[in-house]
Amino acid sequence: MNKFARLILKGAKLRKKSKFFIMIMVSVIFVPPFILNAWGIAFADNTNFMIGENTFEIGFDTKYLDYEEDGYMEEDGWMYGIVGKYIYHENNGLMFKTSLSIVFGETDYDGQTQSGTPVKADTDDWIFEWRALIGKDYRLTGGSLLTPFTGIGYRYWNNDIDASGGYEREIQYWYLPIGVKSISPLIKNWTWGVSMEYDLFLSGKIKSHISDIHPKYNDPENDQDFGDGYGVRFSLQFNSKISDSLGFSIEPYIIYWDIDESDTSTWTEYGMPITYVVEPENDTTIYGLRLTIPY
């Protein structure tokens, strides 16, 4: 199947899922207040008390990563680190948000070497991600806030297989987030919200340090082009303001990446080509939790 056909197929699949995502969004924004009222629990009148013009957040980020190349290998394990955010809301409704996160950890590798020899090993990993989003705030009945957004994102994953025949890999993605998020009143001093996002894959690069195995080899670089995959994100966020100067946020989230096979690259020995290599089609599922404190 050529690239154009793959894009059409993925677009069709996304349209089928869009109604389901919209139903979830509407339910999360509007259903909880009715449930709380039925239970006799009062909820906040609006979200103004939680939305400042300038907000800084810093906190803890943990995630479970499951990466799989079908028929070749799988890696999974826990990672831990920190996250920082800056969020700006203008009176006319403009929203800007930028965030940085970095996590470290070890995963269990179950795969094979370049020659096909089975390998089970530990890996040393770290992931860095930067995002910048811009959107428009819309006030809804009941004090909820709905914000469609887009922007730019960059993800870097350093993956080092600690075994005989293992080597370091550097995996980079550039992507365009397209999504919507909400903030809704919950109970006194609490709000909650949901964020749903489709990540349009812009470009990528995988550098395999095969020279780690032996200096006679080169370090192939495989490019990934526009449309060679996609990402989907979903998160819930619960915010509490204890006082004027103290609050916290809890955010469970899910991230999924589906990436196509990369372009080919040449593998050389002492500078002489010996074969061509590709990065196989792969998918990544991440389950995470962020705990942050706003300033």
Secondary structure, 3 states (H helix, E strand, C coil): CCHHHHHHHHHHHHHHHHHHHHHHHHHHHHHHHHHHHHCCCCECCCCHHHCCCEEEEEEEEEEEEEEEECCCEEEEEEEEEEEEEEEEECCCCEEEEEEEEEEEEEEEEEEECCCCCEEEEEEEEEEEEEEEEEEECEECCCCCEEEEEEEEEEEEEEEEEECCCCCEEEEEEEEEEEEEEEEEECECCEEEEEEEEEEEEEEEEEEEEHHHCCCCECCCEEEECCCCEEEEEEEEEEEEEEECCEEEEEEEEEEEEEECCCCCEEEEECCEEEEEECCCCEEEEEEEEEEEEEC
